[in-house]
Amino acid sequence: MSAGPEATLTALDALSPVDGRYAHATAPLRAWLSEAGLIRERIRIEARWLLHLVQAAPALPGADLTATARQRAGELAREPDAAAATAVKAIEARINHDVKAVEYYVREQLQTAGATPATLELVHFGCTSEDINNLSYARLLQHSRATLLLTLEARIGELRALARRYAEVPMPARTHGQLASPTTLGKECANFVARLERARTRWAQVVILGKWNGAVGNFNAHVCAVPSLDWPKIAESFVRSLGLEYNPWTTQIEPHDWMGEYCDALAAINVIFTDLSRDVWGYISLGYLRQRAVAGEVGSSTMPHKVNPIDFENAEGNCGVANALLRHFAEKLPVSRWQRDLTDSTVLRNIGVALGHALIAWNSLGRGLAKIEADPQRMVADFSTAWEVLGEAVQTALRAAGIPGGYERLKEFTRGQAIDGPTLGAFIDTLPLPADAKARLRALKPADYVGLAARLAREI
C-alpha cells in the first residue's frame, strides 16, 4: 500500500483503536465527533446564522435573499451534502484555515444558488472563528451525550434486572478482602444502579453554553458596523435557537467551564463502571458468578478450559483511557491565556477519542453482563465455613438486651478462630440472654443473615 497522504486507510491501518479495532463499537459517535461531523456542523452554524441575521435585521443590504438562495441556505442549515466535508477540506488545503474554508464553501454554494453579492457579505457577518467553533462543538457534544445516554440507560436497566433476579440470592460479602456480614447478589447490583442513576443525572444536567459575540466578546465589529441593532439580544436568540444556553460573558472563546463539568461528570460514570468491572471480575474469580461460554470462542491460546472475564477487563481498560483524556480536558480546557490561545483547539479534536473509549467500555460491559449468572452452590459452600460472620448478630443482640461487654465477648470467641455451627450454638447457650433470643440466634445461619438486602434490591 502507498505510504503517501492519499493512501486509502482501512481499519487495519488506523493509528487509534477507536477507528481501527473498535470502529464498529464507536460508529454511533462518528457522525458527530469525526472531522467530517465537525465540518458539517460548522456549515450548519454558518447557514443558520445567515438565516437568523436576515430575519433579525431585514434592513441590512442583502437581507432580502432570493428564493433559491434562501432554499439553499435552508438545506445547508439542515443537512449539508454528503460531499460537503471533502469540498471544504479542498478549500482548506489552499488557504490553510479550517473555519474560513467553511465560510468560503457556504458562499460558493449560495452564489451558485443565485445569491447577490450583498447577501454573500452577510455570510460569517461579525463572526470570529470561535463563534462558529464553540457552537459547533457544543451541538456535537449535545448530540453525543444523547447517544451515550442511551447506552448508559441500557446498562442501568440490565443491572436493575440482575438486582431483581438475584434479590434473594445470599452472597458472602467481602470487606478488606475478608469474609464479612452477608449480602445478596441482587443488593450489590442495586448499589451500582443507584450510583449510576445519580451520576447519569449529574451528567445529563450539565448545561451546555454557547457564545456569539465577536473577536474578544464585546460585539466590537457589530456595533461599529450597525450601531442601531441590539446585538446582544440577537446573539442570545440565535444561541438559544440552537438548543443551547447563552453565555454573554466571554473573551474570544467561550470559557469552556461547562466542558470541564461535562468531562468530569462523564469521567465519574466511568469510575463507577470501573468499580463494577473489578467487582464482577472478582466474583467470577471466586466462582460466585459463572460466564456462559460462547460457541466458537477461545479463552486461551494454550489452556482450552478457560472462559476469561475479558469483557470486564476491556471495560476497565477503556474507562481508564477515556478518563485519562477526560480529566485532562476538565483541567485544561477552562484555561486560556488572556483573551485566547490555540491550545484548546488541538485538545478539543481529541474529544471524540475520549467519548469513543467510553462507549467501547460501556458496550463491553453490556456483553459481559449478558453472559454472567450466579452460582448459588458456590456461595453456599463459602457460607458453610463462615459461621464467624454471625458474631455481629450475637454481639448486637447482647447490646439490645442491655448486657455489657457483648462486643468483647464475641471478639475473644471469634477473632482469628475457626467457628462452625455447633460451636457457635454452644457459645450462645452460655450467654445471659432470654430463651427466645437464644433460640432465634441458634436458628440463624450465615446465608439467612442478610437483613433487608432482598427488599432493597427489589425496590431499586
DRENDO-1510 file (C-alpha; in Angstrom, 1 decimal, always signed):
<recs>
REC; n; res; u; v; w
REC; 1; MET; +0.0; +0.0; +0.0 .
REC; 2; SER; +1.2; +3.5; -0.7 .
REC; 3; ALA; +2.5; +5.4; +2.3 .
REC; 4; GLY; +1.6; +8.8; +0.9 .
REC; 5; PRO; -1.1; +11.1; +2.3 .
REC; 6; GLU; -3.6; +10.0; -0.4 .
REC; 7; ALA; -3.4; +6.3; +0.6 .
REC; 8; THR; -6.8; +4.7; +1.4 .
REC; 9; LEU; -6.8; +3.7; +5.0 .
REC; 10; THR; -8.7; +0.7; +6.4 .
REC; 11; ALA; -9.4; -0.3; +10.0 .
REC; 12; LEU; -6.2; -2.3; +9.9 .
REC; 13; ASP; -4.2; +0.9; +9.1 .
REC; 14; ALA; -5.8; +3.1; +11.8 .
REC; 15; LEU; -3.4; +4.5; +14.4 .
REC; 16; SER; -6.1; +4.6; +17.0 .
REC; 17; PRO; -8.1; +1.5; +18.0 .
REC; 18; VAL; -11.2; +3.8; +18.2 .
REC; 19; ASP; -11.2; +3.9; +14.4 .
REC; 20; GLY; -9.5; +0.6; +14.0 .
REC; 21; ARG; -10.2; -2.5; +16.1 .
REC; 22; TYR; -13.2; -0.9; +17.7 .
REC; 23; ALA; -14.6; +1.0; +14.7 .
REC; 24; HIS; -17.9; -0.8; +14.8 .
REC; 25; ALA; -18.4; +0.0; +18.5 .
REC; 26; THR; -17.7; +3.7; +18.1 .
REC; 27; ALA; -19.8; +4.1; +14.9 .
REC; 28; PRO; -22.7; +5.8; +16.7 .
REC; 29; LEU; -20.4; +8.7; +17.6 .
REC; 30; ARG; -18.8; +9.1; +14.2 .
REC; 31; ALA; -21.5; +11.3; +12.7 .
REC; 32; TRP; -20.9; +13.8; +15.4 .
REC; 33; LEU; -17.3; +13.6; +16.5 .
REC; 34; SER; -15.4; +12.9; +13.4 .
REC; 35; GLU; -13.7; +15.6; +11.3 .
REC; 36; ALA; -16.5; +15.4; +8.8 .
REC; 37; GLY; -19.0; +15.7; +11.6 .
REC; 38; LEU; -17.3; +18.9; +12.8 .
REC; 39; ILE; -17.2; +20.4; +9.3 .
REC; 40; ARG; -20.9; +19.6; +8.7 .
REC; 41; GLU; -21.9; +21.3; +12.0 .
REC; 42; ARG; -19.8; +24.4; +11.1 .
REC; 43; ILE; -21.7; +24.6; +7.8 .
REC; 44; ARG; -25.0; +24.3; +9.6 .
REC; 45; ILE; -24.0; +27.1; +12.0 .
REC; 46; GLU; -22.9; +29.4; +9.2 .
REC; 47; ALA; -26.1; +28.9; +7.3 .
REC; 48; ARG; -28.3; +29.2; +10.3 .
REC; 49; TRP; -26.6; +32.4; +11.3 .
REC; 50; LEU; -27.3; +33.9; +7.9 .
REC; 51; LEU; -31.0; +32.9; +8.1 .
REC; 52; HIS; -31.2; +34.3; +11.6 .
REC; 53; LEU; -29.4; +37.5; +10.7 .
REC; 54; VAL; -31.6; +38.4; +7.8 .
REC; 55; GLN; -34.7; +37.8; +9.9 .
REC; 56; ALA; -33.4; +39.9; +12.8 .
REC; 57; ALA; -32.1; +42.7; +10.6 .
REC; 58; PRO; -34.2; +42.8; +7.5 .
REC; 59; ALA; -32.9; +46.3; +6.6 .
REC; 60; LEU; -29.4; +45.1; +6.0 .
REC; 61; PRO; -28.3; +45.2; +2.4 .
REC; 62; GLY; -28.6; +41.7; +1.0 .
REC; 63; ALA; -31.1; +40.6; +3.7 .
REC; 64; ASP; -33.7; +40.0; +1.0 .
REC; 65; LEU; -32.5; +36.6; -0.1 .
REC; 66; THR; -33.6; +35.3; -3.4 .
REC; 67; ALA; -35.9; +32.3; -3.2 .
REC; 68; THR; -33.3; +29.9; -4.5 .
REC; 69; ALA; -30.6; +31.3; -2.1 .
REC; 70; ARG; -32.9; +31.0; +0.8 .
REC; 71; GLN; -33.8; +27.5; -0.1 .
REC; 72; ARG; -30.1; +26.6; -0.4 .
REC; 73; ALA; -29.3; +28.2; +2.9 .
REC; 74; GLY; -32.1; +26.2; +4.5 .
REC; 75; GLU; -30.7; +23.0; +3.0 .
REC; 76; LEU; -27.2; +23.7; +4.3 .
REC; 77; ALA; -28.6; +24.6; +7.8 .
REC; 78; ARG; -30.5; +21.3; +7.9 .
REC; 79; GLU; -28.1; +18.7; +6.3 .
REC; 80; PRO; -25.1; +19.6; +4.2 .
REC; 81; ASP; -24.4; +17.4; +1.2 .
REC; 82; ALA; -22.5; +14.2; +1.6 .
REC; 83; ALA; -19.6; +15.7; -0.3 .
REC; 84; ALA; -19.5; +18.9; +1.7 .
REC; 85; ALA; -16.7; +17.9; +4.1 .
REC; 86; THR; -14.5; +16.9; +1.2 .
REC; 87; ALA; -15.1; +20.1; -0.6 .
REC; 88; VAL; -14.3; +22.2; +2.5 .
REC; 89; LYS; -11.1; +20.2; +3.0 .
REC; 90; ALA; -10.1; +21.1; -0.6 .
REC; 91; ILE; -10.6; +24.7; +0.1 .
REC; 92; GLU; -8.6; +24.4; +3.4 .
REC; 93; ALA; -5.7; +22.9; +1.5 .
REC; 94; ARG; -5.5; +26.1; -0.5 .
REC; 95; ILE; -6.0; +28.7; +2.3 .
REC; 96; ASN; -4.7; +26.8; +5.4 .
REC; 97; HIS; -7.6; +27.9; +7.6 .
REC; 98; ASP; -10.3; +25.4; +8.6 .
REC; 99; VAL; -13.1; +27.7; +9.6 .
REC; 100; LYS; -12.6; +30.2; +6.8 .
REC; 101; ALA; -12.8; +27.3; +4.4 .
REC; 102; VAL; -16.3; +26.6; +5.7 .
REC; 103; GLU; -17.3; +30.3; +5.1 .
REC; 104; TYR; -15.9; +30.1; +1.5 .
REC; 105; TYR; -17.8; +26.9; +0.9 .
REC; 106; VAL; -21.1; +28.3; +2.1 .
REC; 107; ARG; -20.5; +31.5; +0.0 .
REC; 108; GLU; -19.8; +29.3; -3.1 .
REC; 109; GLN; -23.0; +27.3; -2.6 .
REC; 110; LEU; -25.1; +30.4; -2.2 .
REC; 111; GLN; -23.5; +32.1; -5.1 .
REC; 112; THR; -24.3; +29.1; -7.3 .
REC; 113; ALA; -27.9; +29.3; -6.0 .
REC; 114; GLY; -28.2; +32.9; -7.2 .
REC; 115; ALA; -27.4; +34.9; -4.0 .
REC; 116; THR; -26.5; +38.6; -4.6 .
REC; 117; PRO; -23.0; +39.9; -3.7 .
REC; 118; ALA; -24.6; +41.8; -0.8 .
REC; 119; THR; -26.1; +38.6; +0.5 .
REC; 120; LEU; -22.8; +36.8; +0.3 .
REC; 121; GLU; -21.2; +39.5; +2.5 .
REC; 122; LEU; -23.6; +38.5; +5.3 .
REC; 123; VAL; -22.1; +35.0; +5.5 .
REC; 124; HIS; -19.9; +35.0; +8.6 .
REC; 125; PHE; -21.0; +38.6; +9.4 .
REC; 126; GLY; -19.5; +39.8; +12.7 .
REC; 127; CYS; -18.1; +36.3; +13.4 .
REC; 128; THR; -14.8; +35.2; +14.7 .
REC; 129; SER; -13.8; +31.6; +14.1 .
REC; 130; GLU; -14.6; +30.7; +17.7 .
REC; 131; ASP; -18.2; +31.8; +17.3 .
REC; 132; ILE; -18.6; +29.1; +14.8 .
REC; 133; ASN; -16.4; +26.6; +16.7 .
REC; 134; ASN; -17.9; +26.9; +20.1 .
REC; 135; LEU; -21.4; +26.4; +18.9 .
REC; 136; SER; -20.4; +23.5; +16.7 .
REC; 137; TYR; -18.7; +21.7; +19.5 .
REC; 138; ALA; -21.5; +22.4; +21.9 .
REC; 139; ARG; -24.0; +20.9; +19.5 .
REC; 140; LEU; -21.8; +17.9; +18.7 .
REC; 141; LEU; -21.3; +17.2; +22.4 .
REC; 142; GLN; -25.0; +17.6; +23.0 .
REC; 143; HIS; -25.8; +15.0; +20.3 .
REC; 144; SER; -23.1; +12.7; +21.6 .
REC; 145; ARG; -24.4; +12.9; +25.1 .
REC; 146; ALA; -27.8; +11.8; +23.9 .
REC; 147; THR; -26.2; +8.9; +22.1 .
REC; 148; LEU; -24.2; +7.8; +25.1 .
REC; 149; LEU; -27.1; +8.2; +27.5 .
REC; 150; LEU; -29.0; +5.5; +25.5 .
REC; 151; THR; -26.2; +3.1; +26.1 .
REC; 152; LEU; -25.9; +4.1; +29.8 .
REC; 153; GLU; -29.6; +3.6; +30.3 .
REC; 154; ALA; -29.3; +0.1; +28.8 .
REC; 155; ARG; -26.5; -0.8; +31.3 .
REC; 156; ILE; -28.6; +0.6; +34.2 .
REC; 157; GLY; -31.6; -1.4; +33.0 .
REC; 158; GLU; -29.5; -4.6; +32.8 .
REC; 159; LEU; -28.2; -4.1; +36.3 .
REC; 160; ARG; -31.6; -3.4; +37.6 .
REC; 161; ALA; -32.9; -6.7; +36.1 .
REC; 162; LEU; -30.0; -8.5; +37.8 .
REC; 163; ALA; -30.8; -6.8; +41.1 .
REC; 164; ARG; -34.3; -8.1; +41.0 .
REC; 165; ARG; -33.4; -11.5; +39.6 .
REC; 166; TYR; -30.9; -12.1; +42.3 .
REC; 167; ALA; -32.6; -10.1; +45.1 .
REC; 168; GLU; -32.8; -13.1; +47.4 .
REC; 169; VAL; -29.6; -15.0; +46.4 .
REC; 170; PRO; -27.4; -14.7; +49.5 .
REC; 171; MET; -23.7; -14.0; +48.9 .
REC; 172; PRO; -20.8; -13.7; +51.3 .
REC; 173; ALA; -19.7; -10.1; +51.4 .
REC; 174; ARG; -16.1; -9.1; +51.4 .
REC; 175; THR; -14.7; -6.1; +53.3 .
REC; 176; HIS; -10.9; -5.7; +53.1 .
REC; 177; GLY; -11.0; -8.9; +51.1 .
REC; 178; GLN; -12.2; -10.8; +54.1 .
REC; 179; LEU; -15.5; -12.5; +54.7 .
REC; 180; ALA; -18.0; -10.1; +56.2 .
REC; 181; SER; -21.7; -9.9; +57.1 .
REC; 182; PRO; -23.6; -11.5; +54.2 .
REC; 183; THR; -25.5; -9.6; +51.5 .
REC; 184; THR; -27.3; -10.7; +48.4 .
REC; 185; LEU; -26.1; -10.6; +44.9 .
REC; 186; GLY; -29.1; -8.6; +43.9 .
REC; 187; LYS; -28.4; -5.9; +46.5 .
REC; 188; GLU; -24.9; -5.5; +45.2 .
REC; 189; CYS; -26.2; -4.9; +41.7 .
REC; 190; ALA; -28.8; -2.5; +43.1 .
REC; 191; ASN; -26.0; -0.4; +44.7 .
REC; 192; PHE; -24.5; +0.2; +41.3 .
REC; 193; VAL; -27.9; +1.1; +39.8 .
REC; 194; ALA; -28.3; +3.8; +42.5 .
REC; 195; ARG; -24.8; +5.2; +41.9 .
REC; 196; LEU; -25.2; +5.2; +38.1 .
REC; 197; GLU; -28.6; +6.9; +38.2 .
REC; 198; ARG; -27.2; +9.7; +40.3 .
REC; 199; ALA; -24.1; +10.0; +38.1 .
REC; 200; ARG; -26.3; +9.9; +35.0 .
REC; 201; THR; -28.5; +12.8; +36.3 .
REC; 202; ARG; -25.4; +14.8; +37.1 .
REC; 203; TRP; -24.0; +14.4; +33.6 .
REC; 204; ALA; -27.4; +15.0; +31.9 .
REC; 205; GLN; -27.9; +18.2; +33.8 .
REC; 206; VAL; -24.6; +19.8; +32.7 .
REC; 207; VAL; -25.8; +23.0; +31.0 .
REC; 208; ILE; -24.3; +23.4; +27.5 .
REC; 209; LEU; -23.3; +27.0; +26.8 .
REC; 210; GLY; -22.6; +29.0; +23.7 .
REC; 211; LYS; -21.3; +32.4; +22.9 .
REC; 212; TRP; -21.8; +34.6; +19.8 .
REC; 213; ASN; -20.1; +38.0; +20.4 .
REC; 214; GLY; -17.2; +38.5; +18.1 .
REC; 215; ALA; -13.4; +38.7; +18.3 .
REC; 216; VAL; -13.0; +39.3; +22.0 .
REC; 217; GLY; -16.6; +39.1; +23.3 .
REC; 218; ASN; -17.7; +42.7; +23.1 .
REC; 219; PHE; -19.5; +43.0; +19.8 .
REC; 220; ASN; -16.9; +45.5; +18.7 .
REC; 221; ALA; -17.3; +45.0; +14.9 .
REC; 222; HIS; -21.1; +44.6; +15.2 .
REC; 223; VAL; -21.6; +47.9; +16.9 .
REC; 224; CYS; -19.2; +49.7; +14.7 .
REC; 225; ALA; -20.9; +48.5; +11.5 .
REC; 226; VAL; -24.6; +48.7; +12.6 .
REC; 227; PRO; -24.9; +50.5; +15.9 .
REC; 228; SER; -28.7; +50.7; +15.8 .
REC; 229; LEU; -29.2; +46.9; +16.4 .
REC; 230; ASP; -29.5; +45.2; +19.8 .
REC; 231; TRP; -26.7; +42.8; +19.1 .
REC; 232; PRO; -26.7; +41.0; +22.5 .
REC; 233; LYS; -30.4; +40.3; +22.1 .
REC; 234; ILE; -29.8; +39.0; +18.5 .
REC; 235; ALA; -26.9; +36.8; +19.7 .
REC; 236; GLU; -28.9; +35.4; +22.6 .
REC; 237; SER; -31.9; +34.5; +20.5 .
REC; 238; PHE; -29.6; +32.8; +17.9 .
REC; 239; VAL; -27.7; +30.7; +20.5 .
REC; 240; ARG; -31.0; +29.7; +22.2 .
REC; 241; SER; -32.5; +28.7; +18.8 .
REC; 242; LEU; -29.8; +26.1; +18.6 .
REC; 243; GLY; -30.9; +24.5; +21.9 .
REC; 244; LEU; -28.0; +26.0; +23.9 .
REC; 245; GLU; -27.8; +28.3; +26.9 .
REC; 246; TYR; -26.4; +31.8; +26.1 .
REC; 247; ASN; -23.2; +32.9; +27.8 .
REC; 248; PRO; -22.8; +36.7; +27.4 .
REC; 249; TRP; -19.6; +37.0; +29.4 .
REC; 250; THR; -16.6; +35.7; +27.4 .
REC; 251; THR; -13.4; +36.5; +25.7 .
REC; 252; GLN; -12.7; +35.4; +22.2 .
REC; 253; ILE; -13.6; +31.9; +23.3 .
REC; 254; GLU; -16.4; +30.6; +25.4 .
REC; 255; PRO; -14.5; +29.8; +28.7 .
REC; 256; HIS; -15.2; +26.0; +28.4 .
REC; 257; ASP; -16.2; +25.7; +32.1 .
REC; 258; TRP; -19.2; +23.7; +31.0 .
REC; 259; MET; -17.0; +21.4; +29.0 .
REC; 260; GLY; -14.9; +20.8; +32.2 .
REC; 261; GLU; -18.1; +19.9; +34.1 .
REC; 262; TYR; -19.2; +17.7; +31.2 .
REC; 263; CYS; -16.0; +15.8; +31.0 .
REC; 264; ASP; -15.7; +15.5; +34.8 .
REC; 265; ALA; -19.2; +14.2; +35.1 .
REC; 266; LEU; -18.6; +11.7; +32.3 .
REC; 267; ALA; -15.4; +10.5; +34.0 .
REC; 268; ALA; -17.3; +9.9; +37.2 .
REC; 269; ILE; -19.6; +7.5; +35.4 .
REC; 270; ASN; -16.5; +5.7; +34.1 .
REC; 271; VAL; -15.2; +5.5; +37.7 .
REC; 272; ILE; -18.4; +3.7; +38.8 .
REC; 273; PHE; -18.1; +1.3; +35.8 .
REC; 274; THR; -14.5; +0.6; +36.7 .
REC; 275; ASP; -15.6; -0.3; +40.2 .
REC; 276; LEU; -18.3; -2.5; +38.8 .
REC; 277; SER; -15.9; -4.2; +36.3 .
REC; 278; ARG; -13.5; -5.0; +39.1 .
REC; 279; ASP; -16.2; -6.3; +41.5 .
REC; 280; VAL; -17.7; -8.6; +38.8 .
REC; 281; TRP; -14.2; -9.8; +37.8 .
REC; 282; GLY; -13.6; -10.7; +41.5 .
REC; 283; TYR; -16.9; -12.5; +41.9 .
REC; 284; ILE; -16.1; -14.5; +38.7 .
REC; 285; SER; -12.7; -15.3; +40.2 .
REC; 286; LEU; -14.3; -16.5; +43.5 .
REC; 287; GLY; -16.7; -18.6; +41.5 .
REC; 288; TYR; -19.8; -16.7; +42.7 .
REC; 289; LEU; -20.5; -15.8; +39.1 .
REC; 290; ARG; -20.2; -18.0; +36.1 .
REC; 291; GLN; -19.8; -16.9; +32.5 .
REC; 292; ARG; -21.7; -18.7; +29.8 .
REC; 293; ALA; -19.3; -19.9; +27.1 .
REC; 294; VAL; -19.9; -18.6; +23.6 .
REC; 295; ALA; -19.7; -21.2; +20.9 .
REC; 296; GLY; -16.6; -20.9; +18.8 .
REC; 297; GLU; -14.7; -18.5; +21.2 .
REC; 298; VAL; -11.3; -19.3; +22.5 .
REC; 299; GLY; -10.4; -18.4; +26.1 .
REC; 300; SER; -6.6; -19.1; +26.0 .
REC; 301; SER; -4.1; -20.0; +23.3 .
REC; 302; THR; -2.8; -22.8; +25.4 .
REC; 303; MET; -5.5; -23.6; +28.1 .
REC; 304; PRO; -8.6; -24.8; +26.4 .
REC; 305; HIS; -10.8; -24.8; +29.5 .
REC; 306; LYS; -10.6; -21.1; +30.1 .
REC; 307; VAL; -13.5; -18.6; +29.9 .
REC; 308; ASN; -11.8; -15.4; +30.8 .
REC; 309; PRO; -13.6; -12.3; +32.0 .
REC; 310; ILE; -12.3; -10.3; +29.1 .
REC; 311; ASP; -15.3; -8.1; +28.7 .
REC; 312; PHE; -14.9; -6.6; +32.2 .
REC; 313; GLU; -11.2; -6.3; +31.7 .
REC; 314; ASN; -11.8; -4.5; +28.4 .
REC; 315; ALA; -14.3; -2.2; +30.1 .
REC; 316; GLU; -11.9; -1.3; +32.9 .
REC; 317; GLY; -9.0; -0.6; +30.5 .
REC; 318; ASN; -11.1; +1.6; +28.2 .
REC; 319; CYS; -12.6; +3.5; +31.1 .
REC; 320; GLY; -9.1; +4.3; +32.2 .
REC; 321; VAL; -8.0; +5.5; +28.8 .
REC; 322; ALA; -11.2; +7.6; +28.5 .
REC; 323; ASN; -10.7; +9.2; +31.9 .
REC; 324; ALA; -7.0; +10.0; +31.3 .
REC; 325; LEU; -8.3; +12.2; +28.4 .
REC; 326; LEU; -11.4; +13.5; +30.2 .
REC; 327; ARG; -9.5; +14.6; +33.3 .
REC; 328; HIS; -7.1; +16.4; +31.1 .
REC; 329; PHE; -9.9; +18.1; +29.2 .
REC; 330; ALA; -11.6; +19.1; +32.5 .
REC; 331; GLU; -8.4; +20.7; +33.8 .
REC; 332; LYS; -7.0; +22.2; +30.5 .
REC; 333; LEU; -10.0; +23.5; +28.5 .
REC; 334; PRO; -11.1; +26.2; +31.0 .
REC; 335; VAL; -7.6; +27.6; +31.0 .
REC; 336; SER; -6.7; +30.1; +28.2 .
REC; 337; ARG; -4.0; +32.8; +28.1 .
REC; 338; TRP; -5.5; +36.3; +28.1 .
REC; 339; GLN; -8.3; +36.6; +25.6 .
REC; 340; ARG; -7.4; +33.3; +23.9 .
REC; 341; ASP; -4.7; +30.9; +22.9 .
REC; 342; LEU; -4.9; +28.0; +20.5 .
REC; 343; THR; -4.2; +25.1; +22.9 .
REC; 344; ASP; -7.8; +24.3; +23.3 .
REC; 345; SER; -8.3; +23.8; +19.5 .
REC; 346; THR; -5.9; +20.8; +19.2 .
REC; 347; VAL; -7.1; +19.4; +22.5 .
REC; 348; LEU; -10.8; +19.5; +21.5 .
REC; 349; ARG; -10.0; +17.5; +18.4 .
REC; 350; ASN; -9.5; +14.5; +20.8 .
REC; 351; ILE; -12.8; +14.7; +22.4 .
REC; 352; GLY; -14.2; +12.0; +20.1 .
REC; 353; VAL; -11.3; +9.7; +21.2 .
REC; 354; ALA; -12.3; +10.0; +24.9 .
REC; 355; LEU; -16.0; +9.5; +24.2 .
REC; 356; GLY; -15.2; +6.7; +21.9 .
REC; 357; HIS; -13.2; +4.8; +24.6 .
REC; 358; ALA; -16.1; +5.4; +27.0 .
REC; 359; LEU; -18.6; +3.9; +24.5 .
REC; 360; ILE; -16.3; +0.9; +23.9 .
REC; 361; ALA; -16.1; +0.3; +27.6 .
REC; 362; TRP; -19.9; +0.5; +28.1 .
REC; 363; ASN; -20.5; -1.8; +25.2 .
REC; 364; SER; -18.0; -4.3; +26.7 .
REC; 365; LEU; -19.9; -4.2; +30.0 .
REC; 366; GLY; -23.1; -5.0; +28.2 .
REC; 367; ARG; -21.6; -8.1; +26.6 .
REC; 368; GLY; -20.2; -9.2; +29.9 .
REC; 369; LEU; -23.4; -8.7; +31.9 .
REC; 370; ALA; -25.3; -10.7; +29.3 .
REC; 371; LYS; -23.0; -13.7; +29.9 .
REC; 372; ILE; -23.0; -13.9; +33.7 .
REC; 373; GLU; -25.2; -16.0; +36.0 .
REC; 374; ALA; -25.0; -16.7; +39.7 .
REC; 375; ASP; -23.6; -19.9; +41.2 .
REC; 376; PRO; -25.6; -20.2; +44.5 .
REC; 377; GLN; -24.0; -23.6; +45.3 .
REC; 378; ARG; -20.5; -22.0; +45.3 .
REC; 379; MET; -21.7; -19.2; +47.6 .
REC; 380; VAL; -23.3; -21.7; +49.9 .
REC; 381; ALA; -20.0; -23.6; +50.1 .
REC; 382; ASP; -18.3; -20.4; +51.4 .
REC; 383; PHE; -21.1; -19.8; +53.9 .
REC; 384; SER; -20.6; -23.3; +55.4 .
REC; 385; THR; -17.2; -22.3; +56.7 .
REC; 386; ALA; -18.1; -18.7; +57.6 .
REC; 387; TRP; -20.1; -19.0; +60.9 .
REC; 388; GLU; -17.9; -16.4; +62.4 .
REC; 389; VAL; -19.8; -13.7; +60.4 .
REC; 390; LEU; -22.7; -14.2; +62.8 .
REC; 391; GLY; -20.6; -12.7; +65.6 .
REC; 392; GLU; -22.0; -9.4; +64.7 .
REC; 393; ALA; -25.6; -10.6; +65.1 .
REC; 394; VAL; -24.8; -12.1; +68.5 .
REC; 395; GLN; -23.0; -9.1; +70.0 .
REC; 396; THR; -25.7; -6.8; +68.7 .
REC; 397; ALA; -28.4; -9.0; +70.4 .
REC; 398; LEU; -26.4; -8.6; +73.6 .
REC; 399; ARG; -26.3; -4.9; +73.2 .
REC; 400; ALA; -30.0; -4.8; +72.6 .
REC; 401; ALA; -30.6; -6.8; +75.8 .
REC; 402; GLY; -28.5; -4.2; +77.8 .
REC; 403; ILE; -25.8; -6.8; +78.5 .
REC; 404; PRO; -22.4; -5.1; +78.8 .
REC; 405; GLY; -19.3; -6.3; +77.0 .
REC; 406; GLY; -21.0; -8.1; +74.2 .
REC; 407; TYR; -18.6; -7.0; +71.6 .
REC; 408; GLU; -15.6; -8.0; +73.7 .
REC; 409; ARG; -17.1; -11.5; +74.3 .
REC; 410; LEU; -17.6; -12.1; +70.6 .
REC; 411; LYS; -14.2; -10.7; +69.7 .
REC; 412; GLU; -12.5; -13.1; +72.1 .
REC; 413; PHE; -14.6; -16.0; +70.8 .
REC; 414; THR; -14.4; -15.4; +67.0 .
REC; 415; ARG; -11.4; -13.3; +66.0 .
REC; 416; GLY; -9.0; -15.5; +64.1 .
REC; 417; GLN; -10.8; -18.6; +65.1 .
REC; 418; ALA; -12.4; -21.4; +63.0 .
REC; 419; ILE; -16.1; -21.4; +64.1 .
REC; 420; ASP; -18.7; -23.9; +63.0 .
REC; 421; GLY; -22.5; -24.1; +63.7 .
REC; 422; PRO; -22.3; -26.4; +66.8 .
REC; 423; THR; -19.5; -24.4; +68.3 .
REC; 424; LEU; -21.4; -21.1; +67.9 .
REC; 425; GLY; -24.6; -22.7; +69.2 .
REC; 426; ALA; -22.8; -23.9; +72.3 .
REC; 427; PHE; -21.4; -20.5; +72.9 .
REC; 428; ILE; -24.8; -18.9; +72.5 .
REC; 429; ASP; -26.1; -21.2; +75.2 .
REC; 430; THR; -23.6; -19.7; +77.7 .
REC; 431; LEU; -24.9; -16.1; +77.2 .
REC; 432; PRO; -27.1; -14.3; +79.6 .
REC; 433; LEU; -29.9; -13.9; +77.1 .
REC; 434; PRO; -33.6; -14.7; +77.3 .
REC; 435; ALA; -34.5; -18.2; +76.0 .
REC; 436; ASP; -36.4; -16.8; +73.0 .
REC; 437; ALA; -33.4; -14.7; +72.0 .
REC; 438; LYS; -31.1; -17.7; +72.3 .
REC; 439; ALA; -33.4; -19.8; +70.2 .
REC; 440; ARG; -33.5; -17.1; +67.5 .
REC; 441; LEU; -29.8; -16.8; +67.4 .
REC; 442; ARG; -29.2; -20.6; +67.4 .
REC; 443; ALA; -31.6; -21.0; +64.4 .
REC; 444; LEU; -29.7; -18.3; +62.4 .
REC; 445; LYS; -27.4; -19.5; +59.5 .
REC; 446; PRO; -24.9; -17.3; +57.7 .
REC; 447; ALA; -27.0; -17.5; +54.4 .
REC; 448; ASP; -30.0; -16.2; +56.3 .
REC; 449; TYR; -28.2; -13.2; +57.8 .
REC; 450; VAL; -28.8; -10.7; +55.0 .
REC; 451; GLY; -31.0; -8.1; +56.7 .
REC; 452; LEU; -33.2; -6.2; +54.3 .
REC; 453; ALA; -30.9; -6.8; +51.3 .
REC; 454; ALA; -33.6; -8.6; +49.3 .
REC; 455; ARG; -36.1; -5.9; +49.9 .
REC; 456; LEU; -33.6; -3.1; +49.0 .
REC; 457; ALA; -32.7; -5.0; +45.8 .
REC; 458; ARG; -36.3; -5.3; +44.7 .
REC; 459; GLU; -37.1; -1.7; +45.4 .
REC; 460; ILE; -34.3; -0.2; +43.2 .
</recs>
